Amino acid sequence: LAAFFLAGALRFTAFFLAAFFLAGALRFTAFFLAAFFLAGALRLTTFRLEAFLAIERRL
């Protein structure tokens, strides 16, 4: 019984650690994607502003 209980506890601990690690990886991936998307949007906005200002300067 002790060995059975120990095996169950180890399996549960491994499962819990795997779920915790997966949640952390998903959070990190979501954060990275959000930062990447935000950087792309900012770059696009600055590019549009520069083009708009260049057009206004020509006029």
C-alpha positions, 0 to 999 in steps of 0.5 A: 500500500505504501508503494502504491500510495507513493506511486500515485503521489509521484504521478499526481506531482508529475501531472501537476508540474506538467500542467503548471509548466504548460500554463506558464508556457502558454502565458509566456507565448501569449505575452510574446505574441501580444508584444510582437503584435503591438510592436508591429502595429506601432511600426505600421502606425509610425510608418503611416504617420511618416508617409502622411507627413511627407505627403503634407510637406509636398503639398 
